[in-house]
Amino acid sequence: MNVRARVVRRSRVRAAVFYWLVLPGLVVVVGLLLDRLFGWRAWPWSLSVLIAAVLLVIGGSLLVQRATADFAFYGQGTPAPQDPPKRLVTDGVYAWCRHPMWLGYDLAALGVVLLWRSPAMLLICYPLFLLLQLRFLLRREEPRLLRRFGAEYQRYRQQVPLLLPRPGRGKEKG
C-alpha cells in the first residue's frame, strides 16, 4: 500500500471512530447525566420503539454506505479530504439530498437514542447535535463545495434539498 493510500485509510478510520463512536458516546453520556440531574427516567420498553430504533440504525448505516459507494462510483473519490471525489456527485442517493451521509448518520443516531429510551438524549442532546451539524454544513461544508464546484454546485443546491429529501424530487440514477 502506497503512502497516499495509507494516509487516506488512516483519515477514514479516524473519521469513522469520531462519527460512529466518540460523538454518539458523548450524546449518550451527556444524555444519561442530564437524565440523572433532572430526575428523568427512561420510558418503558415497547416492541414498536425497539423495531423503529433497529430500523433507523440499520437504514441510516446503509444510507452512509450507499453514499460512500456513490462517491467512489460517480466521483472517483472518497469522503476523506485527502482523496475527495474528482467531480461533483449528484447521482445515486445524492439526487435525494446534498448530504446523504449526514442524513444516514442522523437516522442511525436517532435509532441509538431510541434504544437508550432517554428523555434528555431525545429532547436535548440529539437536537443540539443536529443544530451543531447544520451550523457545520452551512458555515463550512456548503461554502467549500460552492468554491470548489462553482456554478455547477449552485445549480445542484437550487434543485436538491440540504438534508431532508422531498418526495417526488430528483431521480436516482444507478
Secondary structure, DSSP 8 states (H G I E B T S, - for coil): --HHHHHHHHHHHHHHHIIIIIHHHHHHHHHHHHHHHHT-------HHHHHHHHHHHHHHHHHHHHHHHHHHHHHSS-SSTTS--SS---SGGGGT-S-HHHHHHHHHHHHHHHHHT-HHIIIIIHHHHHHHHHHHIIIIIHHHHHHHHTHHHHHHHHHS-SSS--TT-S----
